[in-house]
């Protein structure tokens, strides 16, 4: 029997989530051992090379190897993100357990149902994510590069493997630099997640959460993301703040990868054009899941955040833009992401 006692309140069977997620994600494309070893080595080298390239372009200095770089398979990504979810969702689980603490059979069945739901989410994402920086891994976070997904996409796009792998590394390494060169960023993210948990409307989630999900599924592309469905007014204000920051982080990484790219990646223009088409998703089911999970909003974060960063850098320069990293007060709001001049007027007095 799966042990759920390690989870406060026993509301999620994390072992089951990992098993289901790994099975649904699959193993990825067929790659012989020699090519697989070469891909792993190239990704490690690309991540290490990217540190200096990002520093030179952005002016952000992160100590090398501050956070480990892990090249993982899909199952490894699922396990890492289950660990991250467990860390992030701890305060939420504590609050829900205090509201209606599960006991006995209800606890066991409920934890397995929730574990299966989390596993489904991890399985869907595990086949798509190319890489990510995990800020919640102690003590300084870690960078994950998902080798089978990178190989799958480079084949799908008919991209030059060496160019594509370095391009992905530039984006993900920028996230590592954002969190390791800006000493307060990781703690600030933890604080925001705690505030979202504090603002959680537990009665709404417990009483009609299933009905909201069902309604969203039936409405297909008319439905909102899960965050939209469960957000109380206070929670939505916090999520808006996080949306602004995530747009900044994602947009900044996109600007860096495209800014550095032409100097070191000969086929960067072709890669960007093909990759932008792929980001739109394929198939009805894929699009519905993207909307439910908020992935469409994430695609907007890349686009809107990049527009914001380019607008500020073009007008004020990279050195002035870097004021955004000086303190949490200098981070752009969701509204300022759409209005770069408002941010410059507030922070740069320009």
SULTALIN-V898323 format. One record per residue. N is the residue number from 1. RES is the residue in one small letter. OMEGA is omega in degrees with one decimal (* if undefined). Layout:
BEGIN
n=[N;N]
res=[RES;RES]
omega=[OMEGA;OMEGA]
END
This chain:
BEGIN
n=[1;2;3;4;5;6;7;8;9;10;11;12;13;14;15;16;17;18;19;20;21;22;23;24;25;26;27;28;29;30;31;32;33;34;35;36;37;38;39;40;41;42;43;44;45;46;47;48;49;50;51;52;53;54;55;56;57;58;59;60;61;62;63;64;65;66;67;68;69;70;71;72;73;74;75;76;77;78;79;80;81;82;83;84;85;86;87;88;89;90;91;92;93;94;95;96;97;98;99;100;101;102;103;104;105;106;107;108;109;110;111;112;113;114;115;116;117;118;119;120;121;122;123;124;125;126;127;128;129;130;131;132;133;134;135;136;137;138;139;140;141;142;143;144;145;146;147;148;149;150;151;152;153;154;155;156;157;158;159;160;161;162;163;164;165;166;167;168;169;170;171;172;173;174;175;176;177;178;179;180;181;182;183;184;185;186;187;188;189;190;191;192;193;194;195;196;197;198;199;200;201;202;203;204;205;206;207;208;209;210;211;212;213;214;215;216;217;218;219;220;221;222;223;224;225;226;227;228;229;230;231;232;233;234;235;236;237;238;239;240;241;242;243;244;245;246;247;248;249;250;251;252;253;254;255;256;257;258;259;260;261;262;263;264;265;266;267;268;269;270;271;272;273;274;275;276;277;278;279;280;281;282;283;284;285;286;287;288;289;290;291;292;293;294;295;296;297;298;299;300;301;302;303;304;305;306;307;308;309;310;311;312;313;314;315;316;317;318;319;320;321;322;323;324;325;326;327;328;329;330;331;332;333;334;335;336;337;338;339;340;341;342;343;344;345;346;347;348;349;350]
res=[x;x;x;x;x;x;x;x;x;x;x;x;x;x;x;x;x;x;x;x;x;x;x;x;x;x;x;x;x;x;x;x;x;x;x;x;x;x;x;x;x;x;x;x;x;x;x;x;x;x;x;x;x;x;x;x;x;x;x;x;x;x;x;x;x;x;x;x;x;x;x;x;x;x;x;x;x;x;x;x;x;x;x;x;x;x;x;x;x;x;x;x;x;x;x;x;x;x;x;x;x;x;x;x;x;x;x;x;x;x;x;x;x;x;x;x;x;x;x;x;x;x;x;x;x;x;x;x;x;x;x;x;x;x;x;x;x;x;x;x;x;x;x;x;x;x;x;x;x;x;x;x;x;x;x;x;x;x;x;x;x;x;x;x;x;x;x;x;x;x;x;x;x;x;x;x;x;x;x;x;x;x;x;x;x;x;x;x;x;x;x;x;x;x;x;x;x;x;x;x;x;x;x;x;x;x;x;x;x;x;x;x;x;x;x;x;x;x;x;x;x;x;x;x;x;x;x;x;x;x;x;x;x;x;x;x;x;x;x;x;x;x;x;x;x;x;x;x;x;x;x;x;x;x;x;x;x;x;x;x;x;x;x;x;x;x;x;x;x;x;x;x;x;x;x;x;x;x;x;x;x;x;x;x;x;x;x;x;x;x;x;x;x;x;x;x;x;x;x;x;x;x;x;x;x;x;x;x;x;x;x;x;x;x;x;x;x;x;x;x;x;x;x;x;x;x;x;x;x;x;x;x;x;x;x;x;x;x;x;x;x;x;x;x;x;x;x;x;x;x]
omega=[179.6;-179.5;178.8;-174.0;-179.3;179.6;178.1;-179.9;176.9;-174.8;179.5;173.1;-173.6;177.6;178.2;178.5;-179.7;-179.5;-178.9;-179.7;-179.9;-179.8;-179.8;-179.7;-179.3;-176.1;-178.9;-175.1;177.5;-179.2;179.1;-171.6;-178.5;179.4;179.1;178.8;180.0;179.3;179.4;-180.0;-178.8;178.5;177.1;179.7;179.5;178.4;-179.4;178.8;-175.3;-178.3;179.9;179.9;178.9;179.5;-178.7;-176.2;-172.4;-173.3;178.5;-176.7;175.7;176.7;-178.1;179.1;176.1;177.0;-175.7;174.5;-179.8;172.1;-170.0;169.8;-176.5;179.8;177.4;177.1;179.1;-179.9;-178.6;-177.8;172.0;176.9;179.4;177.8;-178.5;179.3;-175.2;-174.7;-179.6;179.6;179.4;179.8;177.9;-176.5;178.8;179.9;178.7;-179.0;179.3;-175.8;178.8;179.5;171.7;-177.8;-179.3;178.8;-177.0;-178.7;-178.3;-178.9;179.8;177.0;179.3;177.3;177.9;178.7;178.1;178.1;177.3;177.4;-179.1;179.2;178.3;-177.9;-175.9;177.9;-173.9;-173.7;178.2;179.8;177.1;169.8;-179.9;-176.0;-172.8;178.5;-177.4;-0.2;-172.2;-176.4;178.1;179.7;179.5;174.3;-172.7;-170.7;-177.0;179.2;177.8;178.0;179.8;-176.4;179.9;175.1;-179.4;-179.2;-174.6;-178.3;173.2;-174.0;-179.1;179.3;-175.6;-178.5;177.7;179.4;177.4;-179.6;179.1;179.9;-175.0;177.7;175.9;177.2;177.9;178.9;179.9;-175.6;-177.1;176.7;178.4;-167.1;-176.5;-170.7;-176.3;179.2;179.0;178.8;176.6;-179.1;-180.0;178.6;177.1;179.3;176.8;177.8;179.4;-177.7;-175.7;176.2;-173.4;-178.1;179.8;-178.5;-175.6;-171.4;-175.4;179.6;-178.8;179.2;179.7;179.3;179.8;179.2;-179.3;178.4;-179.7;-176.8;176.3;-174.8;177.7;-177.2;177.4;176.3;179.3;177.3;178.0;-175.8;-173.5;-171.8;168.3;179.4;179.9;-179.4;-179.7;177.5;177.1;-180.0;174.9;178.3;178.9;179.1;177.6;-178.1;179.1;176.2;176.8;-176.1;-178.5;179.9;178.2;179.4;177.7;179.1;-179.8;-176.5;178.5;179.0;179.1;-172.4;-176.1;-178.8;-171.8;-177.0;-175.2;-174.1;-173.2;-178.6;179.0;178.7;-178.6;-179.2;-178.8;-176.3;178.0;176.6;-178.6;-177.9;-177.6;178.2;-179.2;175.2;-177.1;-177.8;179.6;-178.2;178.5;179.8;178.6;-179.6;-179.2;-176.9;178.8;-176.8;175.1;176.8;178.9;177.2;177.0;178.1;177.0;-174.5;-175.8;179.4;178.8;177.4;178.7;-176.5;-178.7;-179.1;-179.1;-179.1;-179.5;-175.2;-172.1;-177.2;-176.7;-178.4;178.7;177.4;-176.2;171.2;-179.4;-176.8;-173.0;-179.1;177.2;-179.4;-178.3;178.5;179.8;172.4;176.0;179.1;-178.9;174.3;179.5;-177.7;-176.5;-179.4;178.5;177.6;-180.0;179.2;-178.1;-171.1;-177.0;-175.6;-177.0;*]
END
